Amino acid sequence: AGFLGLCFFAGLGVFLRLRGKPVRALIGIGLALLLAEILICRSRGGTLGFVLGLALFLALSLQAPRESERDSGRLATIATVSGIALAATLLATLALRRNSWQGLFTATTDKLELFAGAARLIGDHAWLGVGRGAFGSVFPAYQSSGAHAVYEHAENFTLQWAAEWGLPAALLALALFARALLTLCTRPFLQRSTRRAALVGVVVLLAQNQVDLGLELPAVSALLACVLGALF
């Protein structure tokens, strides 16, 4: 869901940029299929992150000036994006049985217990951490008794960094990363729909990785690096 979400927003920027060109229709179909697949994943973090990201993108678009004479305006952008979202929802509904949506809303406290255990681990290894890649072998000592699960990662990249690198290194890395991202959050930079959409996609992926640690997968982190490299 995180991988496809970043792909969707990067493609959305291209879609809005290519106004008046025939290939735009094909990109629109691709976006609807991507969004349908995100919904079919039934990831609560991915779905919620996407909804918030879409709201953020539309809010930024309402404040942005027109890019060209062929720019049909803000209301047209909202209508187009809403149409893609509606088509994707219909596709996902057709692909899933009604009962299959229930998994998206099933409450669970497993992640909360994982975060609490990770916090205790960080408290015991605050300065130097447990070492890169060692979370999975150390964390069982901090799990609740009777837990029938093995966690290789903290499902939160900030907790993961703090647990494996230690708090000083993790805070330094977060500060440098935040400083780099802030250089992209300027009004002139966000005037272009391609840049605006791609940056929102990055924010959505990072937000989702506070509850679903997809950045530990090479494909997801490689895509993020490519999009950030293009933005810079």
C-alpha positions as CSV (number, residue, x, y, z in Angstrom):
1,A,0.0,0.0,0.0
2,G,2.8,2.4,0.8
3,F,4.7,1.6,-2.4
4,L,1.5,2.1,-4.5
5,G,0.6,5.2,-2.7
6,L,3.8,7.0,-3.6
7,C,3.4,5.8,-7.2
8,F,-0.1,7.2,-7.2
9,F,0.8,10.7,-6.1
10,A,3.8,10.8,-8.4
11,G,1.5,9.7,-11.3
12,L,-1.2,12.2,-10.3
13,G,1.3,15.1,-10.7
14,V,2.1,13.9,-14.2
15,F,-1.6,13.4,-15.0
16,L,-2.4,17.0,-14.0
17,R,0.6,18.4,-15.9
18,L,-0.4,16.7,-19.2
19,R,-3.6,18.7,-19.7
20,G,-4.9,18.4,-23.3
21,K,-2.7,15.4,-24.3
22,P,-4.2,12.0,-25.4
23,V,-1.8,10.0,-23.1
24,R,-3.5,11.7,-20.1
25,A,-6.5,9.3,-20.4
26,L,-4.3,6.3,-20.1
27,I,-2.5,7.7,-17.1
28,G,-6.0,8.4,-15.5
29,I,-6.9,4.7,-16.0
30,G,-3.7,3.7,-14.4
31,L,-4.2,5.9,-11.4
32,A,-7.7,4.4,-10.9
33,L,-6.2,0.9,-11.0
34,L,-3.4,1.9,-8.6
35,L,-5.9,3.4,-6.1
36,A,-8.1,0.3,-6.4
37,E,-5.2,-1.9,-5.5
38,I,-4.3,0.3,-2.5
39,L,-7.9,-0.3,-1.2
40,I,-7.7,-4.0,-2.0
41,C,-4.6,-4.2,0.3
42,R,-6.9,-3.4,3.2
43,S,-4.1,-1.7,5.0
44,R,-5.5,0.7,7.6
45,G,-2.3,2.7,7.7
46,G,-2.1,2.8,3.9
47,T,-5.7,3.7,3.4
48,L,-5.8,6.4,6.1
49,G,-2.5,7.9,5.0
50,F,-3.8,8.0,1.4
51,V,-7.0,9.8,2.4
52,L,-5.2,12.4,4.5
53,G,-2.6,12.8,1.7
54,L,-5.4,13.4,-0.9
55,A,-6.9,16.0,1.4
56,L,-3.5,17.7,1.8
57,F,-2.9,17.7,-1.9
58,L,-6.3,19.2,-2.7
59,A,-5.8,21.9,0.0
60,L,-2.4,22.8,-1.5
61,S,-3.9,22.9,-5.0
62,L,-6.6,25.3,-3.9
63,Q,-3.9,27.8,-2.9
64,A,-1.7,27.3,-5.9
65,P,-1.9,29.6,-8.9
66,R,-2.7,28.3,-12.4
67,E,0.3,26.7,-14.1
68,S,-0.6,27.5,-17.7
69,E,-3.3,28.7,-20.1
70,R,-4.5,25.1,-20.4
71,D,-4.9,24.8,-16.7
72,S,-8.7,24.4,-16.3
73,G,-8.6,25.6,-12.7
74,R,-8.8,24.4,-9.1
75,L,-12.4,23.2,-9.2
76,A,-11.6,21.1,-12.3
77,T,-8.7,19.5,-10.4
78,I,-10.9,18.6,-7.5
79,A,-13.6,17.1,-9.8
80,T,-11.0,15.1,-11.7
81,V,-9.3,13.7,-8.6
82,S,-12.7,12.9,-7.0
83,G,-13.7,11.1,-10.2
84,I,-10.6,8.9,-10.1
85,A,-11.2,8.2,-6.4
86,L,-14.8,7.2,-7.1
87,A,-13.9,4.9,-10.0
88,A,-11.2,3.2,-7.9
89,T,-13.6,2.7,-5.0
90,L,-16.1,1.1,-7.4
91,L,-13.4,-1.2,-8.8
92,A,-12.2,-2.2,-5.4
93,T,-15.8,-2.9,-4.3
94,L,-16.3,-5.1,-7.3
95,A,-13.1,-7.0,-6.7
96,L,-13.8,-7.6,-3.0
97,R,-16.7,-9.3,-1.4
98,R,-18.7,-7.2,1.1
99,N,-17.3,-9.1,4.0
100,S,-13.7,-8.5,2.8
101,W,-13.9,-4.9,3.9
102,Q,-14.3,-5.8,7.5
103,G,-10.6,-6.5,7.9
104,L,-10.0,-2.8,7.3
105,F,-11.9,-1.8,10.5
106,T,-11.1,-4.7,12.8
107,A,-9.6,-3.2,16.0
108,T,-6.4,-4.7,17.4
109,T,-3.9,-3.6,20.1
110,D,-1.0,-5.6,18.8
111,K,0.8,-2.6,17.4
112,L,0.3,-0.7,20.6
113,E,1.9,-3.5,22.6
114,L,4.7,-3.6,20.1
115,F,5.4,0.1,20.4
116,A,5.3,-0.2,24.2
117,G,7.9,-3.0,24.2
118,A,10.1,-1.1,21.7
119,A,10.0,1.9,24.1
120,R,11.3,-0.3,26.9
121,L,14.0,-1.7,24.7
122,I,15.1,1.8,23.8
123,G,15.2,2.8,27.4
124,D,17.6,0.0,28.2
125,H,19.9,0.7,25.2
126,A,19.4,4.4,24.8
127,W,23.0,5.5,23.9
128,L,24.3,3.0,21.4
129,G,21.2,0.9,20.6
130,V,21.3,-2.9,20.0
131,G,22.9,-2.7,16.6
132,R,21.6,-2.4,13.0
133,G,19.5,-5.5,12.2
134,A,19.4,-6.8,15.8
135,F,15.9,-5.7,16.8
136,G,14.3,-9.0,15.9
137,S,16.7,-11.0,18.1
138,V,16.6,-8.7,21.1
139,F,12.9,-7.7,21.1
140,P,11.5,-11.1,22.4
141,A,12.8,-10.3,25.8
142,Y,10.5,-7.2,25.9
143,Q,7.4,-8.9,24.5
144,S,4.3,-9.5,26.6
145,S,4.2,-13.0,28.2
146,G,2.4,-15.5,26.0
147,A,2.7,-13.6,22.8
148,H,2.7,-16.0,19.8
149,A,4.4,-13.6,17.4
150,V,7.9,-12.8,16.2
151,Y,8.6,-9.1,15.3
152,E,11.6,-8.4,13.1
153,H,11.0,-4.7,13.1
154,A,9.4,-2.0,15.3
155,E,6.7,-1.1,12.6
156,N,7.8,2.5,13.2
157,F,10.9,3.9,11.6
158,T,11.7,6.4,14.3
159,L,11.4,3.7,17.0
160,Q,13.5,1.3,14.7
161,W,16.3,3.9,14.4
162,A,16.3,4.6,18.1
163,A,16.3,0.9,19.0
164,E,19.1,0.0,16.7
165,W,21.3,3.1,16.5
166,G,20.6,4.6,19.9
167,L,18.8,7.9,20.7
168,P,21.6,10.4,19.8
169,A,22.2,8.9,16.4
170,A,18.5,8.6,15.7
171,L,17.7,12.2,16.7
172,L,20.6,13.4,14.6
173,A,19.4,11.4,11.5
174,L,15.8,12.7,12.0
175,A,17.0,16.3,12.3
176,L,19.1,16.1,9.1
177,F,16.3,14.4,7.2
178,A,13.7,16.9,8.3
179,R,16.1,19.8,7.4
180,A,16.5,18.3,3.9
181,L,12.7,18.0,3.4
182,L,12.0,21.5,4.6
183,T,14.1,22.9,1.7
184,L,11.4,21.5,-0.6
185,C,8.4,23.1,1.3
186,T,8.7,26.5,-0.3
187,R,5.8,28.3,-2.1
188,P,7.6,28.6,-5.4
189,F,8.5,24.9,-5.4
190,L,4.9,23.8,-4.6
191,Q,3.4,25.8,-7.5
192,R,4.0,22.9,-9.9
193,S,1.6,20.1,-9.7
194,T,4.2,17.4,-10.4
195,R,6.4,18.6,-7.5
196,R,3.4,19.2,-5.2
197,A,1.9,15.7,-5.7
198,A,5.3,13.9,-5.4
199,L,6.1,15.7,-2.2
200,V,2.7,14.8,-0.8
201,G,3.4,11.2,-1.7
202,V,6.6,11.3,0.2
203,V,4.9,12.7,3.3
204,V,2.1,10.1,3.1
205,L,4.7,7.3,2.9
206,L,6.6,8.6,5.9
207,A,3.4,9.0,7.9
208,Q,2.3,5.4,7.1
209,N,5.7,4.2,8.2
210,Q,4.9,5.3,11.7
211,V,2.6,2.3,11.9
212,D,3.7,0.1,9.0
213,L,7.4,-0.2,8.5
214,G,7.6,-0.6,4.7
215,L,10.9,1.3,4.4
216,E,12.8,-1.8,5.5
217,L,11.8,-3.3,2.2
218,P,14.4,-2.5,-0.5
219,A,11.7,-1.8,-3.2
220,V,9.9,0.8,-1.1
221,S,13.1,2.6,0.1
222,A,14.5,2.6,-3.4
223,L,11.4,4.2,-4.8
224,L,11.5,6.8,-2.0
225,A,15.1,7.6,-2.8
226,C,14.3,8.0,-6.5
227,V,11.4,10.4,-5.9
228,L,13.4,12.4,-3.4
229,G,16.3,12.6,-5.8
230,A,14.1,13.8,-8.6
231,L,12.6,16.5,-6.3
232,F,16.0,17.7,-5.2
